[in-house]
Amino acid sequence: MTVTALDPRTALVVIDLQAGIVAAPVQPHTGADVVTRTVELADAFRTRGLPVVLVRVSFAADGADTVPGRTEAPRPGGTFPEGWDVVVAELAGHPGDITVTKRNWGAFHGTGLDVQLRRRGVTQIVLTGIATSIGVESTARAAHEHGYHVTLATDAMSDMDPEAHRGSIERIFPRLGETGTTAEILELLAKTHD
């Protein structure tokens, strides 16, 4: 276990576990497995009175709020199916949770996430979600740059590209924070917050 500590005010930040993304084919963990492990963490955080942040990505129907700029890779086009951006039922419906809607890969830029965390005295975040190399990694990088301690639940995230997932886990995340499994994080949470 490389997760060494959880601060007294640690928040769980869940990236893009919404209908249209969880349904996508991801590896090495299925969307359902990522949701199940994230629910375990969310329940444990809520029980201890620690913040749970549900981040979702959404865009206006006309695409006016999508990120501009030229890219070599094609962007998803067309219209999204009804309800694609709704947080999965297993995580939704808890009145104390914080919901953040983003228009970018990362959850900090253009949102109130940093303000929400700082108002609650949060100094550390635990990240889960899909996709590892896009939304999760972008958020981890920004959290690190904002001065938060970052912990990444490596079995509660997945990606459309298994090589990209592995690259984030092995090369990027150790430079941004600490990694561990859901079970390891839950064990440390029980030791330090009970």
C-alpha positions in Angstrom: 0.0 0.0 0.0 1.5 3.3 -1.0 -1.3 5.4 0.5 0.3 6.7 3.7 -2.2 9.2 5.1 -5.7 10.7 4.8 -6.1 14.2 6.1 -8.8 15.0 8.6 -10.7 16.9 5.8 -10.4 14.6 2.8 -13.1 14.6 0.1 -14.0 11.9 -2.4 -14.2 13.4 -5.9 -16.0 11.2 -8.4 -15.3 11.9 -12.1 -18.0 11.4 -14.8 -19.8 8.3 -13.4 -22.8 9.2 -15.5 -25.1 7.1 -17.7 -23.5 7.7 -21.1 -19.9 7.2 -19.8 -20.4 4.2 -17.5 -22.1 2.4 -20.4 -19.0 2.7 -22.6 -16.6 -0.2 -23.1 -13.7 0.4 -20.6 -10.7 -1.5 -19.3 -9.2 -2.9 -17.2 -12.3 -2.6 -14.9 -15.9 -2.6 -16.2 -18.0 0.5 -15.6 -20.1 -1.5 -13.2 -17.1 -2.4 -11.2 -15.9 1.2 -11.0 -19.4 2.3 -9.8 -19.5 -0.5 -7.2 -16.1 0.4 -5.7 -16.9 4.1 -5.9 -20.2 3.5 -4.0 -18.2 1.7 -1.3 -16.0 4.7 -0.9 -18.8 7.2 -1.1 -20.8 5.3 1.6 -17.7 5.3 3.9 -17.0 9.0 3.3 -20.6 10.0 4.0 -20.7 7.9 7.2 -17.8 9.8 8.5 -19.2 13.2 7.5 -16.6 13.7 4.8 -17.5 15.5 1.5 -18.5 13.5 -1.6 -18.3 15.4 -4.9 -20.0 14.1 -8.0 -18.6 15.6 -11.1 -20.4 15.3 -14.4 -19.6 16.5 -17.9 -22.4 18.1 -19.9 -22.8 20.4 -22.9 -25.5 22.6 -24.3 -27.5 21.0 -27.0 -26.1 23.4 -29.6 -22.5 22.7 -28.5 -21.9 26.3 -27.8 -20.1 25.6 -24.5 -17.7 22.9 -25.8 -14.0 23.7 -25.6 -12.8 25.4 -28.8 -9.5 24.9 -30.6 -8.1 22.7 -33.3 -7.2 19.2 -32.5 -5.7 16.3 -34.5 -8.1 13.8 -33.1 -11.7 14.1 -34.1 -14.1 15.2 -31.4 -17.4 13.4 -30.6 -20.0 15.1 -32.8 -23.7 15.1 -33.1 -26.2 15.1 -30.3 -25.9 13.1 -27.1 -28.7 10.7 -26.2 -31.2 11.9 -23.6 -29.9 11.4 -20.1 -26.3 10.6 -21.0 -25.1 13.2 -18.5 -27.1 12.0 -15.5 -25.1 10.7 -12.6 -25.7 7.0 -12.1 -28.5 6.1 -9.7 -26.2 4.2 -7.4 -24.4 7.4 -6.5 -27.2 10.0 -6.9 -29.8 11.1 -4.4 -27.7 12.0 -1.4 -28.6 15.6 -0.4 -25.3 16.3 1.3 -23.2 15.5 -1.8 -21.8 18.3 -3.9 -22.5 18.2 -7.7 -20.2 19.9 -10.1 -20.9 20.2 -13.8 -17.8 20.7 -16.0 -17.4 21.5 -19.7 -13.7 20.4 -19.9 -11.7 17.2 -19.2 -10.7 18.4 -15.7 -13.1 19.3 -12.9 -11.3 22.4 -11.7 -11.2 24.8 -14.7 -14.4 26.8 -15.1 -16.2 25.2 -12.2 -16.6 26.1 -8.5 -14.9 22.9 -7.3 -11.9 24.6 -5.7 -14.2 27.0 -3.8 -16.5 24.2 -2.7 -13.5 22.2 -1.3 -11.8 25.1 0.4 -15.0 26.3 2.1 -15.2 22.9 3.7 -11.5 22.9 4.8 -10.6 20.1 2.4 -6.8 19.5 2.0 -6.9 16.1 0.3 -8.9 14.4 -2.4 -9.5 10.8 -3.3 -10.2 10.4 -7.0 -12.3 7.8 -8.8 -14.0 7.7 -12.2 -13.8 7.3 -16.0 -11.7 7.9 -18.0 -8.4 7.4 -16.1 -6.2 9.2 -18.7 -8.7 12.0 -19.4 -11.0 13.3 -16.7 -9.3 11.6 -13.7 -5.8 12.5 -14.8 -6.7 16.1 -15.7 -8.4 16.6 -12.3 -5.5 15.0 -10.5 -3.0 17.3 -12.2 -5.1 20.4 -11.4 -5.6 19.3 -7.8 -1.9 18.8 -7.4 -1.3 22.3 -8.9 -3.9 23.7 -6.4 -2.0 22.3 -3.5 -4.2 19.4 -2.5 -2.9 16.0 -1.4 -4.0 13.6 -4.1 -4.9 9.9 -3.6 -6.0 7.8 -6.6 -8.2 4.7 -6.1 -6.6 2.7 -9.0 -9.3 -0.1 -9.0 -12.1 2.5 -9.0 -11.2 4.0 -12.4 -11.0 2.7 -15.9 -10.4 3.9 -19.5 -11.3 3.3 -23.1 -7.6 2.7 -23.8 -5.9 0.2 -21.5 -2.4 1.5 -22.4 -3.5 5.0 -21.5 -4.9 3.7 -18.2 -1.6 1.9 -17.4 0.4 5.0 -18.4 -1.5 7.2 -16.0 -1.3 4.7 -13.2 2.4 3.9 -13.6 3.9 7.1 -14.8 1.8 10.1 -14.0 -0.1 9.4 -10.8 3.0 8.6 -8.7 4.2 12.2 -9.6 0.9 13.7 -8.5 0.1 11.9 -5.3 -0.4 8.4 -3.9 -2.1 5.4 -5.3 -4.0 2.5 -3.7 -6.9 0.2 -4.1 -10.4 0.8 -2.8 -9.8 -1.7 0.0 -6.5 0.0 1.0 -8.1 3.4 1.1 -11.1 2.1 3.1 -8.8 0.4 5.6 -6.8 3.6 6.1 -10.1 5.6 6.4 -11.3 3.3 9.1 -8.0 3.6 11.0 -7.8 7.4 10.8 -11.4 8.5 10.9 -13.2 6.2 13.4 
